[in-house]
Amino acid sequence: MLLGKLVHKRNRSRQRYRKQVHLHAVKDLKRRFLMLAAVVAVHSVAMVYFEDLDWWQAFWLTMTSASTTGYGDISAATFWGQLATIVFIYGMGITLLAQIASDYVEIRLIRKEMKIKGRLEWSDMQDHLLIINTPTTDTERYLTLLVQQICNTPGLDDAPIQILTPKFPEGLPETLRAQGVVHHTGDATAPGMLDSAGVAKAKYIVVLSPDSLDSHSDSLVFDTLHRIKEIGTKAFILAEAIDDANRERFRQSGAKAVIRPVRAYPEMLVRSLVAPGTERVLEDLFRYQGDHTIRINVSLYNIRWADVVTELIQRDLGTAIGFEDTMGNIVTHPKSSERISLNALILLIGEDQKAPTKEDILRILAQHSQAN
C-alpha cells in the first residue's frame, strides 16, 4: 500500500514537472513584460520630471526610444533626461524587448511542437469523436481509411476527431493531419490520460483493439472501458472484442455497441456509430453461423423486385438482398417497382431457416416472370 502511494505521488510529480518544463518560457515572458512595464513607467516619470513633458509625450518618447524607431519629433534635451534614456531604455528596455520577442517565438515553436507530438490537451474540444488505441500493424493505412469514412458519413462529417495513442510520439502522419485530426500521446490505461483526451466531453468514443490477433487485447479494452465508466461520460461508446464471450462484459462496462476487429472494412465500425445494431447484421454476413448469405443460380426475366422479396418472405425462405443481372453485374437494393432480369439471387437466410433450392424459386416466382 505504501509503495503504491509513493509510486502514485512520484507519477503526479513527474506530470507537474513536465508541465513546468514545457511552460517555463511562459513564466519568463510574463516576468520580462512586468520588468519592461516598470522600465517604461520609470522612464516616463523621468521624462515628465527632467524634460517638462506631459504624460502622453513622455510615454510616446519612451516607446519610440525603446522600439528604436526614433521619429525625432520629441527627444531628451537635458543631461539627466539623456542619462535616464541611456540607463533605462538603451541599457534595459531594448534588451527586454529583444528577450520578449525571443521568448514569444520560443513559446510558439514549443506549442507547435507539443501539438504535433500530441503533448497538449485540447481543452476546448467537445462533442468530438475520440479514438482510443491504434492497430499495431498497418496503422496509418487503417486510420486513414477510417477517418475518410467518418468524413464521408452524414452526421459525423464535421465532428472533431482526436486519437489517444502512444503510437505517434513524433506526430501524426500528414495524411491524417490534413484531415484535421489531432492526437494526444499516451496510454489510455495510464492515470489521467483519458481525462486529458476529453472523455467526459466526447460525443462518440471508439475503443479499438490494439492487436486483432491477440486475445490479451480484450483485457486492455475492458480496462479502458472500466476507466471511462469511472470518469463518467454521455458519449456513445463502441468497443472492439476479439472473443465473443467478452461482449456482454464490455456492454456491462458501458459499451453501447461491440464489434469484432475487421481491419479491412472500417465502414462496419462507422455504420455502428450512426446506426447502432447494424454491426450484428454486418458481422453475420461474414460467417456461416447465424444469419448468412447464399447465392442461388436461377434465371428470371422481367419480374418486379417487390414480387421477388414479398413471395420469399411470405414463405419464410429468406430475404432477397441483391441479384446478378444478365450482364453479370451485382445489383443491391433496387427499386421495389423496378422490373428486372437476373441470372442469380442473393438471399439472407436465418439460422433456423431452410435454404430454398433453384426449383423452389422457380415454382414460387414463375407466375410473376415472363420466362424462366
N, C-alpha and C positions, 0 to 999 in steps of 0.2 A: 504493500500500500504506500509506504513512504517513498520507495523507489519510483512508483508511478507518479506521485505528486512532484517529485524532483524533475523527472523527465518532462512532465507537462509544463512545469514552470520554466524549464530550460527552453522548450519549444516556443512558449509565449515570448520569452526574452529575445529569442532569435528573430521572431516576427517583428517585434518592435524595433530591433536593431536594423533589420533590413529596411524598414520604412524610414528610419533615421538616416541611413546611408543614402537612400535614393532621394531624400528630400533635403539633404544638407544644403544644397545650393539655394533653396528657397529661403532658408533661415539667413544665409549670408546676404541674399538680395534684400530682404527686409531690413536687416541691420544697416546695410550701406545706404538704403533710402532714408532711414532715420538720420544717419550721420550727414548725408547731403542736405536734408531739410534743415538740420542745425547749422550747417555752414552757410546756407543761403540766408537763414534768419539773422545770424550774427553779422554777415557782410552787409545785409540790407540796413541793419541798425547802424553800422559804421558809416555807411554812405549818407544816411539821414543826419548823423551827428557831425561828421567831418566835412561833407560836401554840401550840406544845407539843401538836400533834395527832399521832395515829398516821398511818401511811402511807395507809390507806384513807380516813380522814376528810379528809386533805389532798387526796387525789386527787378525792374527792367534791366538796369545796368548789371545787376548781379547775374541774371540769367544769360544775357548776351555774352558776358565775360566767361561764365562757366562753360557755355557751349562753344566757345572760341569763335562765335560769329563776328562780334566786334563791329557793329554798324558805325560807331564813331559819333553818333548823334549826342551821346552822353558819355563822359569819361571822368575818371577821378583826376582832380587837379591839385589837390593838396598832398603834402608829404605823407600824412597819416592815412589819408584815403588811399593813396597808391600803395603804401605799405600793407594796409589791410587787404587790398586786392591781391598783392603778391602772396601773402601768407595764406589767406582763406580760399582764394579762387585758384591761383596758379599752383599753390602748394598742396591744396587739399581737394577743392571742388572738381577740377578737371580729372584728377586721378580717380576720384569716386565715381564720376560719370563713366569713365572708361571701364572701371570694375563692374559697375551696374550693367553696362551693355554686354560685357563678357559673361556675367552671371546669367543674364537673360537668355543669351544664346545657348549657354550650357544647359539651362533648365529645359529649353525647348528640345534640344538634342536628347537629353536624358528621357524626357517624357515620350518623345517619339520612339526611342529605342525600347522603352518599357512597354509601350503599346504594341509595337511589332512583336516583341518577345513574350507578350501575354502576362506581364507582371504588374499591370494596372487593373484596378477594379473599375468596371464600367457601372459606376454607382447610379448614373442617370438612366440606365437601361431598364425598361419594364415592358410587360406583355410580350416578352421575347420568346423565341424558341431556343431552348438550351439543350445542346447535345453533349451528353456526358460519356466519356471514354471514346476511343477510336480503335478501329481494327488494327491488329498487329502487322498484317500484311496488306500490301496494295492500298495503303491508307489514303494517299492523295487521290487516286482514281475513284475509290468508293465515295469519299466525301464530296468530290466534285460532282459526281452523278447524283448524289443525294441532294446537294444544295441546288443543283439545276432543276431537279424535280420539285423541290419545295418552291422555288422561284416561279415555276410554271403552273402551280396549283392555286386556283382562286381560293381566297381566304387565308392563304399562307404567303402569297407572293410578296407582300410588303412587310412581313414580320421580321424584326431584327433577329439575327442568328448569332449565337455565341456558343463556342465549343470549350468545354473544360477537359483538358487532356495534358499529360506530360510529354506528348509525342513531338511537339514542335517548340522546343526551348529557344530556338533561334528565329522563330517566326513562321507564320502560316505560308504555304505556297502561294505564289502570285495568283494562281487560278482561283483560289478561294478569297483572297483579299480583294480581288477585282469585283467579286460579287457582294462586297460589303460585309463579309463575315469577319467577326473578331473572335479572339480566344483568350482564355485565361490558363496559364501554365500551372498545372498542379494535378495531384491525385485526388479524386473525389472522396476517397476514404481517409484523407488526412484532415485533421481538425481545422475548421474554418474555411476550407476550400469551397464547399457548397454555398456558404454564405457569401463568399467573395464573388461567386458566379451569379448571384441574384436569384437563387432558387425560390425564395418567397415571393418574388415579383414576376416570375416567368408565367407565361400562358400555356406553353407546352414544354414538356420535359421528355427527352428521349434518352434512355439508358441503354447504350449499346453493349454487347458482349465483346470484350477485348479479343478473345480468341474463339472463333466459332467451332473449333475442333477440340477444345479443351473444356471438359465439364467443370473444371475448377472456376471458370469464368462466371458460372451461375452464383457461386459464393460471393464474388465481388459485386455482382449486380444486386444480390439480396442485401448485402451490407450497405450499398449505396441507397437502395430504396428505404431501408430502415432509418438511415441518417436523414433522408429527405422528410420522412414521416415525423421524425423528432422535431425538425425545424418548423414544419407546417407550411403547406402551400395549397393553393386552389387550382394549380396547373393540372392539365390533363397529362397523365404520366403513361408513357409507353415503354415497356421493357422487353429486352430480348432474352429468351430462355432456350438453352440447348437441350435440357432434359424436360420432357413434357410433365414429369412428376413434380417439377418445381413451379408450374404455372399457378396453382392455387396459392402457394406460399407467396408468390410475387403479388397476386391480387390482394391478399390479406395485408400486404405491406404497403398498399397504396396504388399499385399499377392498375390503371383503367383498362389497358389492353396489353396483351402479352403475345409476342410473335417469335417465331424461330429466326435465327440469323440467316438471311438469304442475301448474300453479298452481291449476287449478280442482278438482283431486282430490288433496288431501293424504292421503286414505285410502290411495292407492297407496304413498306413502312409508312410512306407518306399517305397512302389511302387509309391506313388505320387511324391516322391522326384526324383526317377530315370526315371520315365515315367509320366510326368505331364499330367493330363487329365484322367488317369485311375481311379482316385478317384471317378469320376462321374459314371463311369461304375460299379465299385465295389459297390458303395453305392446303386445303383439301384437294385442290386441283393438281397439286404436285405429288400426290400419293394415291395408292390404290385403296388403302383402308378408308372407311368412312365414305363421304360423298366423293365421287370421282367422275372423270370424263371418259367417254368411249366414242369411237367412230364406227359408223355403220355405212358401208358402201352400198348405196341404193340410189337408183335413178328415178327422179320425179320431175315432171315438166309442167310449167305454167300453173303452179299451185300457190295459193295465198299462204304467206308465212304464218298468219294468225291461225289458219286451219291446222298447220303442222303442230304449232305449240299447243293449241287447245285440245286437239284429239289425243296427243300423247299424255298430257297432264290428266285429262279426264279418265284415262285408262291406267293411270299410275305407272306409266312406262318411262318416266324421266322427263327432264326439261330440255327442250331444244335451245341451245345457246349459239349455234352457228351452223354453217354448212360450207361445202365446197361446190362452187358453181361449175358449169360445164366447161369453163376455160381454165379450171384448176386453181382459181383464187379462193382463199378462205374469207368468208364474209361473216361478221358478227353483228348482232343486234340490228337486223334490217327492219324497215318499217313494217308494222303489222299488216297493213293493207297491200304491201308490195307482192306482186306475183313473181315467183322465182322458178328457176330450173336448177336442179342440183344433181351432183354425182355421189355425194356423201353427206350424211347428217352427223353433227357433233352434239352429243347429249350429255347432260349432267345426271348421273344416276345416284340415288341414295344408297346408303349402306345396306338397307333391308329390301331394296327393290331388285327385281329380276330384270336383267338387261334384255330388251327386245331383240328379236332377230330381224334379218332383212325381210323375211316372209311376213313377220308381224307388221312391219312398217308398210309394206305394200298392201296388205289386206286392209289395214285401217285407213290409209290415205288414198287408196286407189280411186274412190269416189270423188275426191277433190282434184285429182290430177287428170290432165287430158290424155296422158300416155304414160306407160311405165315399162 
